[in-house]
Amino acid sequence: MRIIKLDAIDSTNHFLKALSAQENCENFTVVSTESQTEGKGQRGSGWFSEPGKNLTFSVLYNQKVDGITSLFTLNIMVALSVVEALKSVSNLNFVIKWPNDILAENKKIGGILIENTFKNSNEVQSIIGIGLNVNQSKFENLPQASSLFLLENKTFDREILLISIVNQLEYNLKQLPILGETHFWDAYHKILFKKNVVSAFESVAGNRFVGKIQEVTQEGKLAVLLEDDTIRFFDVKEIKMLY
């Protein structure tokens, strides 16, 4: 595992993407930074992290197109790997909130943003960005946010956790052709936040409604059972969950 450590950068995703264009980087090359000034989350939202307290890093992964049935499978593999690594250092209750938020005790402690690029007709390059609140103690105007430190009242070794996450991801991806995608999708749905629980949602137009999450589809859409017993499928940019 090659780990490139930076003091500060606009975006580890941008840096790793540029680096991979300049040289032949092996899979699971990691770029981490103490301070990221332009980190992005889902829907283009900012990801702000106190310098030197958390994990902000990106991982390179190239995969063959003929081995892909769903690009979103990589998303669930990453989310599962992060949760599994967290469970190795903490007894908190970790779940995954669609599409790619990591929650601990129903508080957001992390997020994942994957950028896919088709390098040629046979290969997809994925830059996997991960932000994890580890030792940060204050979150201004973010009532749903927390950190491992706040929830456990102890300091965590960030380097050990980073290596554990990347090792777990590499292990899971090697197991994928052996165990099959269904194995990991089932594991993902078992820890999917609010699955089969009546929940409130809001559309991009500001309309609020309630429903029960049934599943996440292979395309990454959220299947929600509505009050009229119909199931609707929503894309990431179409709704947000209120909790």
C-alpha positions in Angstrom: 0.0 0.0 0.0 1.5 3.3 -1.1 0.4 6.2 1.2 1.1 9.8 0.1 0.7 12.2 3.1 0.1 15.9 2.5 -0.2 18.8 5.0 -2.8 20.6 3.1 -4.5 20.3 -0.3 -7.7 21.5 -2.0 -9.0 18.0 -2.6 -7.4 14.6 -2.2 -9.6 13.3 -5.0 -8.3 16.0 -7.4 -4.7 15.4 -6.4 -4.9 11.6 -6.8 -6.7 12.0 -10.2 -4.0 14.3 -11.5 -1.3 12.0 -10.1 -2.7 8.9 -11.8 -2.8 10.8 -15.1 0.9 11.6 -14.8 2.2 8.2 -13.7 1.1 4.6 -13.4 -0.3 4.3 -9.9 -1.1 0.9 -8.5 -4.5 0.0 -7.1 -5.0 1.2 -3.5 -2.6 4.1 -3.8 -3.7 6.4 -1.0 -3.5 10.2 -0.7 -4.3 11.6 2.7 -4.1 15.1 4.1 -4.2 16.9 7.4 -6.3 19.7 5.9 -8.6 19.8 2.9 -9.9 23.1 1.7 -12.3 22.1 -1.0 -13.7 18.7 0.1 -17.0 17.7 -1.4 -19.8 15.5 -0.2 -22.9 14.2 -1.9 -25.0 16.8 -4.0 -21.9 19.0 -4.1 -22.1 19.9 -0.4 -19.0 20.9 1.4 -17.1 18.6 3.7 -15.3 20.6 6.4 -12.8 18.9 8.7 -10.8 20.3 11.6 -7.1 20.1 10.5 -5.1 17.3 12.2 -8.1 15.7 13.9 -9.8 13.5 11.3 -9.2 11.3 8.3 -9.5 12.8 4.8 -8.1 10.6 2.1 -8.6 9.1 -1.4 -8.0 5.7 -2.7 -7.3 4.7 -6.3 -9.0 1.6 -7.8 -9.1 0.5 -11.4 -11.4 -2.2 -12.5 -12.2 -4.0 -15.7 -15.5 -3.2 -17.4 -16.3 -6.8 -18.1 -16.3 -7.6 -14.4 -18.8 -4.9 -13.5 -22.6 -5.5 -13.3 -23.2 -2.4 -11.2 -20.9 0.6 -10.6 -22.8 1.2 -7.4 -21.5 -2.1 -6.1 -18.2 -0.4 -5.5 -20.0 2.2 -3.3 -21.5 -0.5 -1.1 -18.2 -2.3 -0.9 -16.4 0.9 0.3 -19.2 1.7 2.8 -19.1 -1.8 4.2 -15.3 -1.8 4.4 -15.4 1.5 6.4 -18.0 0.1 8.8 -16.1 -3.2 9.3 -12.8 -1.3 10.0 -14.6 0.9 12.5 -16.0 -2.1 14.3 -12.5 -3.4 14.8 -11.7 -0.3 17.0 -15.1 0.6 18.4 -18.3 -1.0 19.8 -20.6 1.8 18.6 -23.6 1.0 16.5 -22.6 1.8 12.9 -25.0 2.0 10.0 -24.9 3.3 6.4 -27.3 6.1 5.4 -28.1 6.1 1.7 -26.3 6.9 -0.4 -23.0 6.9 1.4 -23.0 8.5 4.9 -21.5 6.6 7.8 -23.5 7.0 11.0 -22.5 6.0 14.6 -25.3 6.0 17.1 -27.4 7.8 14.5 -24.9 10.7 14.2 -23.0 11.4 11.0 -19.3 10.7 11.4 -18.3 10.1 7.8 -19.0 10.3 4.1 -17.9 8.7 0.9 -17.7 10.2 -2.6 -16.6 8.1 -5.5 -15.7 9.6 -8.9 -15.7 7.1 -11.8 -13.9 7.7 -15.1 -13.9 5.4 -18.1 -10.2 5.2 -19.1 -10.9 3.2 -22.2 -13.5 0.6 -23.4 -12.2 -2.0 -20.9 -11.4 -0.1 -17.7 -13.0 2.2 -15.2 -10.9 4.3 -12.8 -12.5 5.1 -9.5 -11.2 7.7 -7.1 -12.7 6.9 -3.7 -12.8 9.9 -1.4 -13.5 9.2 2.3 -13.9 11.7 5.1 -14.2 10.4 8.7 -14.6 12.4 11.9 -12.2 10.8 14.3 -10.9 13.1 17.0 -12.8 16.4 16.3 -14.6 17.7 19.4 -16.6 20.6 18.1 -19.0 20.9 15.2 -20.5 24.4 14.6 -24.1 24.4 13.3 -24.0 20.7 12.5 -26.5 19.1 14.9 -26.4 15.7 13.2 -22.6 15.5 13.1 -20.3 13.8 15.6 -17.0 12.0 15.9 -15.6 8.8 17.4 -13.9 11.0 20.1 -17.2 12.6 21.1 -19.1 9.3 21.1 -16.4 7.2 22.9 -14.7 9.9 24.9 -11.3 8.8 23.8 -8.7 9.5 21.2 -8.2 7.2 18.2 -5.0 6.5 16.2 -5.9 7.8 12.8 -3.1 6.0 10.9 -4.1 2.6 12.2 -7.7 3.3 11.2 -6.8 4.5 7.7 -4.7 1.4 7.1 -7.4 -0.8 8.5 -10.0 0.7 6.1 -7.9 0.3 3.0 -6.8 -3.2 3.9 -10.5 -4.2 4.5 -11.5 -2.7 1.2 -8.7 -4.6 -0.6 -9.7 -7.8 1.1 -13.4 -7.4 0.3 -12.8 -6.6 -3.4 -10.6 -9.7 -3.6 -13.5 -11.7 -2.1 -16.1 -10.2 -4.5 -15.6 -12.7 -7.3 -15.5 -15.6 -4.8 -18.5 -14.7 -2.7 -20.5 -12.8 -5.4 -22.2 -9.4 -5.3 -25.3 -10.7 -3.6 -23.3 -11.5 -0.5 -22.2 -7.9 -0.1 -25.5 -6.4 -1.1 -27.2 -8.5 1.6 -24.7 -7.3 4.2 -25.2 -3.7 3.0 -29.0 -3.9 3.4 -28.7 -5.4 6.9 -27.1 -2.2 8.1 -29.0 0.3 5.9 -30.3 3.2 8.0 -34.1 3.3 8.5 -34.7 0.2 6.3 -38.4 -0.8 6.7 -39.0 2.1 9.2 -41.5 4.9 8.5 -39.3 7.9 7.7 -39.7 11.5 6.5 -38.3 12.7 3.2 -38.1 15.9 1.2 -38.0 16.3 -2.5 -35.8 18.9 -4.3 -39.0 20.9 -4.8 -39.4 21.1 -1.0 -42.3 18.6 -0.8 -42.3 16.4 2.3 -43.7 12.9 2.5 -43.3 9.7 4.5 -42.4 6.2 3.4 -40.5 3.1 4.2 -37.1 2.3 2.6 -37.4 -1.1 0.9 -33.9 -1.4 -0.7 -31.2 0.3 -2.7 -31.2 -0.9 -6.3 -28.2 -2.0 -8.3 -28.3 1.4 -10.0 -28.0 3.1 -6.6 -31.6 4.3 -6.4 -33.6 4.3 -3.2 -36.8 2.2 -3.4 -39.4 3.8 -1.0 -42.8 2.3 -0.2 -45.3 5.2 0.0 -48.5 5.7 1.9 -50.6 4.6 -1.1 -48.7 1.3 -1.2 -46.8 2.1 -4.3 -43.0 1.9 -4.6 -41.1 4.8 -6.1 -37.5 4.9 -7.0 -35.4 8.0 -6.2 -32.0 9.2 -7.4 -29.5 10.8 -5.1 -30.3 14.3 -6.4 -34.1 13.9 -6.1 -34.7 13.5 -2.3 -33.1 13.7 1.1 -34.0 11.9 4.3 -35.1 14.0 7.3 -33.9 12.6 10.6 
